[in-house]
Amino acid sequence: MAHLQLVKQTSSGLLLPATPESGDFLRSVKIGEWIHADFKRVRNYAFHKRFFKLLQLGFDYWTPTGGTVTSREQKLISGFVNFL
């Protein structure tokens, strides 16, 4: 299976090869030959990077820094354990 990278450069909707490898593959296809493809857009890298940085910020902000036991309670528990 070939992976092609095509770019739309004209207003008529014509897709042109974006890489030399894509151009080589398209030259090997005969005129009139049918090919089937599933198209998807490439992700915007800058947006993707910002989104995951925002997730990291949210995780850092809402992650609790302390435990559920306060230092005073911890002292009481430690004293009780030493008593036993």
ZARO-245309 format. One record per residue (C-alpha): residue number from 1; residue in one letter; x, y, z. Coordinates in pm, 1 decimal. Example, Ala and Ser with C-alpha at 12.3 -4.5 7.8 and 13.67 -1.06 7.14 Angstrom:
2
<atom pos="1" code="A" u="1230.0" v="-450.0" w="780.0"/>
<atom pos="2" code="S" u="1367.0" v="-106.0" w="714.0"/>
***
This chain:
84
<atom pos="1" code="M" u="0.0" v="0.0" w="0.0"/>
<atom pos="2" code="A" u="136.9" v="337.2" w="-97.3"/>
<atom pos="3" code="H" u="106.5" v="643.0" w="124.1"/>
<atom pos="4" code="L" u="62.7" v="955.2" w="-84.0"/>
<atom pos="5" code="Q" u="85.2" v="1315.3" w="22.7"/>
<atom pos="6" code="L" u="-118.7" v="1540.2" w="-200.9"/>
<atom pos="7" code="V" u="-177.4" v="1913.0" w="-187.0"/>
<atom pos="8" code="K" u="-457.9" v="2118.9" w="-339.0"/>
<atom pos="9" code="Q" u="-295.1" v="2409.6" w="-520.5"/>
<atom pos="10" code="T" u="-554.0" v="2512.5" w="-776.5"/>
<atom pos="11" code="S" u="-907.0" v="2648.6" w="-749.3"/>
<atom pos="12" code="S" u="-1031.9" v="2370.4" w="-978.7"/>
<atom pos="13" code="G" u="-978.3" v="2113.6" w="-700.6"/>
<atom pos="14" code="L" u="-686.5" v="1934.9" w="-865.0"/>
<atom pos="15" code="L" u="-463.1" v="1747.3" w="-618.9"/>
<atom pos="16" code="L" u="-90.0" v="1753.1" w="-691.8"/>
<atom pos="17" code="P" u="185.4" v="1538.2" w="-536.3"/>
<atom pos="18" code="A" u="348.3" v="1706.5" w="-235.8"/>
<atom pos="19" code="T" u="657.4" v="1482.2" w="-222.3"/>
<atom pos="20" code="P" u="883.9" v="1324.9" w="-485.4"/>
<atom pos="21" code="E" u="776.7" v="977.0" w="-368.7"/>
<atom pos="22" code="S" u="412.3" v="1063.6" w="-430.8"/>
<atom pos="23" code="G" u="502.6" v="1193.7" w="-774.6"/>
<atom pos="24" code="D" u="688.2" v="871.0" w="-858.7"/>
<atom pos="25" code="F" u="387.1" v="662.4" w="-760.6"/>
<atom pos="26" code="L" u="146.0" v="876.9" w="-962.5"/>
<atom pos="27" code="R" u="371.4" v="851.8" w="-1268.7"/>
<atom pos="28" code="S" u="357.2" v="471.7" w="-1240.1"/>
<atom pos="29" code="V" u="-25.3" v="475.1" w="-1252.1"/>
<atom pos="30" code="K" u="-156.3" v="443.1" w="-1608.0"/>
<atom pos="31" code="I" u="-390.9" v="706.2" w="-1750.6"/>
<atom pos="32" code="G" u="-749.7" v="596.7" w="-1697.8"/>
<atom pos="33" code="E" u="-658.7" v="351.3" w="-1421.5"/>
<atom pos="34" code="W" u="-877.8" v="371.3" w="-1112.9"/>
<atom pos="35" code="I" u="-724.0" v="400.8" w="-768.4"/>
<atom pos="36" code="H" u="-908.2" v="402.2" w="-435.0"/>
<atom pos="37" code="A" u="-801.1" v="619.4" w="-141.0"/>
<atom pos="38" code="D" u="-914.3" v="720.4" w="207.1"/>
<atom pos="39" code="F" u="-826.7" v="1085.5" w="264.2"/>
<atom pos="40" code="K" u="-759.5" v="1260.5" w="593.3"/>
<atom pos="41" code="R" u="-608.2" v="1594.0" w="683.0"/>
<atom pos="42" code="V" u="-275.3" v="1629.2" w="857.7"/>
<atom pos="43" code="R" u="-299.3" v="1757.1" w="1214.9"/>
<atom pos="44" code="N" u="-188.8" v="2108.1" w="1293.8"/>
<atom pos="45" code="Y" u="131.8" v="2047.7" w="1492.2"/>
<atom pos="46" code="A" u="133.6" v="2387.4" w="1667.0"/>
<atom pos="47" code="F" u="-225.9" v="2342.6" w="1788.4"/>
<atom pos="48" code="H" u="-154.9" v="1982.8" w="1892.3"/>
<atom pos="49" code="K" u="146.2" v="2099.5" w="2096.6"/>
<atom pos="50" code="R" u="-54.2" v="2376.7" w="2267.6"/>
<atom pos="51" code="F" u="-339.9" v="2140.7" w="2349.7"/>
<atom pos="52" code="F" u="-115.7" v="1889.8" w="2526.1"/>
<atom pos="53" code="K" u="66.6" v="2169.6" w="2710.1"/>
<atom pos="54" code="L" u="-274.3" v="2288.4" w="2833.8"/>
<atom pos="55" code="L" u="-356.2" v="1935.4" w="2952.4"/>
<atom pos="56" code="Q" u="-24.1" v="1922.8" w="3139.2"/>
<atom pos="57" code="L" u="-97.5" v="2261.1" w="3300.2"/>
<atom pos="58" code="G" u="-439.6" v="2139.6" w="3415.0"/>
<atom pos="59" code="F" u="-292.9" v="1817.7" w="3553.5"/>
<atom pos="60" code="D" u="-20.7" v="2006.5" w="3742.7"/>
<atom pos="61" code="Y" u="-272.0" v="2258.5" w="3880.5"/>
<atom pos="62" code="W" u="-532.7" v="2010.9" w="4001.8"/>
<atom pos="63" code="T" u="-300.3" v="1739.9" w="4133.4"/>
<atom pos="64" code="P" u="-307.2" v="1751.7" w="4514.0"/>
<atom pos="65" code="T" u="29.3" v="1827.2" w="4673.8"/>
<atom pos="66" code="G" u="-46.3" v="1695.5" w="5018.5"/>
<atom pos="67" code="G" u="-198.8" v="1378.3" w="5148.9"/>
<atom pos="68" code="T" u="-540.8" v="1332.7" w="5301.8"/>
<atom pos="69" code="V" u="-386.3" v="1314.1" w="5649.5"/>
<atom pos="70" code="T" u="-266.0" v="1641.5" w="5801.2"/>
<atom pos="71" code="S" u="67.6" v="1659.8" w="5981.6"/>
<atom pos="72" code="R" u="-111.8" v="1690.3" w="6317.4"/>
<atom pos="73" code="E" u="-314.6" v="1375.5" w="6246.6"/>
<atom pos="74" code="Q" u="0.3" v="1196.3" w="6129.0"/>
<atom pos="75" code="K" u="168.9" v="1281.9" w="6460.0"/>
<atom pos="76" code="L" u="-130.2" v="1141.5" w="6651.8"/>
<atom pos="77" code="I" u="-131.2" v="820.6" w="6445.1"/>
<atom pos="78" code="S" u="245.0" v="773.2" w="6485.9"/>
<atom pos="79" code="G" u="213.0" v="820.1" w="6862.3"/>
<atom pos="80" code="F" u="-67.4" v="564.9" w="6878.6"/>
<atom pos="81" code="V" u="131.8" v="311.0" w="6674.1"/>
<atom pos="82" code="N" u="432.6" v="357.7" w="6902.7"/>
<atom pos="83" code="F" u="202.8" v="307.0" w="7204.2"/>
<atom pos="84" code="L" u="88.7" v="-30.8" w="7067.8"/>
***
